[in-house]
Amino acid sequence: MYELLSQNIKLNCNNSNINVLVLGAGNINIIWYMQIKDTDLNIIVIDKDANRISEVFFNEYPELKKYNISFYQTEIDTADFVKCLSEKALYSQYIAVSLGDDGLNINSVIFLKKYFIRKNVADEKHFFIRIKNKQKGRSIKKLFDLDKSSMLFTLEMAKGVYLAYAGMLDKSSEEQDKALKDFYISQYNLRSSFSSAMHIYNKLNIIGGSIKDNLENIANLIEDNLDMLAISEYLRRNAFMRTEGYIKASKERVKQYIIENDNNSHVNHLSKEHPCLVEWAELNYASLFINELYKSHNMIHKANKDFTKYDYDIVKSIQKSFSMPI
């Protein structure tokens, strides 16, 4: 969840009233579904450890206390769980399921779909489910093929997004395997790629598209809305980094850990400081500053940063990422 960094940025939002159900909060810090400016946002989080998680959540993200986010502690498949669904989450439009186990995720989605059908509120329900195991992903794929309002997020999709960021989607399988080494060993890359895959749905919504559209129509919409989508991706990336604990790095701090510590990176992952957590309009200035800093300290090979390019590249690759196999 995130607001627009700049009041001057306007993105399309079809819903003024957004109701979200999050089932399982252990593996989700924050879900980026859409820019929430000028919307009435209501979020219900159900988890067996909700009391502890809610305390940690609001201590970590105090700026989100102004939103209507409620935590309910109950076990799945209990009478209390069903009561909570009936009283608090019956009219949720968006349901994210992340219980930390593929089997639980699949069974919970099937249960919820049946429950909402019995209650005659199954229309306009958008499910988001994360599946790591390829075989289990295939076992539920038919269910999602029948319901095009839902999205299944698998490890393969996350890999596709990561390869898109690395500019490797058109490379050979050998080159891709080499690039994926960092993906497998880095939990940061894994979480970031899953969040980007989830945000594909939002990007289509922003430009008036749908996951029901064919790939040709999606490609045309992307081409006509590149700037808006790049800004949207930039906001998503910053929101993700915020949930990872990153803060904006000052120019002085960037100089310190590049020069004094003889570090070749402009990002300090140890202290979680990043110079690009700024307004979109300031991003080019950040690129210029970093490049000049590298040049002045004989790191010419590093002085080629164009931070807006990353966002445009991932937007242009949505069509390929979106069509990644399960």
Buried (B, 14 or more C-beta within 10 A) or exposed (E): BBBBBEEEBEBEBEBEEBBBBBBBBEEBBBBBBBBBEEBEBBBBBBBBEBEEBBEEBBEEBEEBEEBEBEBBBBEBEEEEBBEBBEEBBBBBBBBBBBBEBBEBBBBBBEBBBEBBEEEEEBEEBBBBBBBBBEEBBBBBBEBBEEBEBBBBBBBBBBBBBBBBBBBBBEBEEEEBEEBBEEBEEEEEBBBBBBBBBBBBBBBBBBBEBBBEBEEEEBBBBBEEBBEBBBBBBBBBBBBBBBBBEBEBBEEEBBBBBBEEEEBEEBBBEEEEBBBBBBBBEBBEEBBEBBBEBBEEBEBEEBBEBEBBEBBBBBBBBBBBBBEBEB
